[in-house]
Amino acid sequence: MALEIKNVSRTFEGSMKETLKDISLSVEQGEFICVVGPSGCGKSTLLNIIAGLDFPTDGEIFLDEKKITAPGADRVVMFQEHALFPWLNVMENVKFGMKMMGVPKEEQNRRAEHYLKMVQLWEFREYSVHEISGGMRQRTALARSLCLDGPVLLMDEPFSALDKQTTNKLRADLERIWEETGKTVIFVTHSVEEAVFLADRIVVLSDNPGCIKEIFQVGLPRPRRNDAVEFLEVRHNILSCVEREVEKFAKEEYDHEKMA
Amino acid sequence: MQKKNMTMKKWLSSILFAMLLLLAWQIIYTLGTGVLGWWKSYAMPSPLGVVESLGKMLGNGTLWKATAYSLRRVVLGFVISLVVGTLLGILISSSDYFNRNLKPFLNGVQSLPSVCWVPFAILWFGLGEASILFVIVIGSTFSVSLAIENAIRTVPPIYIKAAQTMGAGKRQLYLSVIWPAALPGVLAGLKQSWSFAWRALMSGEVMSAYVGLGYTLMSGRDLADINQVTGVMLVIILVGVLVDKAVFSNLERRVLKKRGL
């Protein structure tokens, strides 16, 4: 068992509403978990608590039997915005976390090269953050996260600010990299399609209070194609099964699809 | 080529505007001290008179010496302000207690014109270098602190979160994230602190210097030489602007350019 979430609740001060209520989940090592739910259901809060950036008002979380109390490089987070440092170039950004951890210089360079090549940005290592595209920034952020070699990768809607083509490419990249590295991934998204494409299991949160509505096992073989009949079937099942909860974002997604 | 022409045009129009201003000045002077009789001729400077006075002061070395003394004082004072102000700024940005309680005081004291400190300066340090230095330091230190506090407070939280999840400790967070992220804001703030220091210097020099731009200005008053007063005023503006452009704006531009801002 890699990650054990035990009865986690979170109430914010001054609010009667429980943002998260009694969340329990066991995540296997190397498992790819997607968390979906309507906006405001607390999925980002859950991720922040796992990251140690926020704290549960009740319950606890264990990573390899060690209780999580603070942020740490064993659970590096990839945010919706790239969160790269504009005063560093691509290479320096990728090496930042390793520097913090005191990884020896040579090893830093070796890993940075390895992962920058993996995300196909080695040629751009000298570029400033403002000189590269949004998709390249997220790939840089991914390389930066991977360099730390932690067992768990937490991703908070990392592709949602990107255009559809870039998103599709990055999903495929992420899946390949996940298979190569065997990391445990907790991936928060508002897109059921994205979840079905990536996840081993999909956790659906309900809104107000935010609790686990249902957990779906996605049995589809990889790599998945989002136009395959089986894919659409699973996606439809999840969407209709949780229709009430996801009404808002299901509509959003269907509209999006129509436009595309 | 097109762009170069445009810049040329803008420059030319600016120069033309300045010339018109000078011309207007000369006309007002001639009419005001002549037929209209608004001023006595010693109470109104004229462009030609100012140029003549500046030439004289440059020729006999007064202006060079005054500028050198003034710059030396302000640099020394500003460096002290930087050190003390930075420490205070770090204090009020890293402690909630001091942020709540001390920051409002600094804000209040900062709004006080530095000339108000001159009586204290003279009582405590007498007439001379130390009292001028005191006025500069007290006139710009708090501005430095507030600039630093403001720059640190407005560092995007996502940078800090990202660094924390990559295992950065408190010290590393300060040195490798907060500091570089706050740098553009700090530089913008220091620009203002510099202008406070420069103004404070003049307050101090006017009161208690025996040499310096402020002193030369006052000696112009004592000699009833309004052209000298005006000439020195122009030099004070010029030096203030030059330091701002050459040091602070320059640094700021470089930092922002590197970040694509």
Interface residues (C-beta under 8 A of the other chain):
Chain A: A51 G52 L53 P71 G72 A73 R75 V76 V77 F79 E81 A83 F85 P86 W87 F96 G97 K99 M100 M101 S128 V129 H130 E131 R144 L148 L154
Chain B: I158 Y159 K161 A162 A163 Q164 T165 M166 G167 A168 G169 Q172 S176 V177 P180 A181 L183 V255 K258 R259 G260 L261
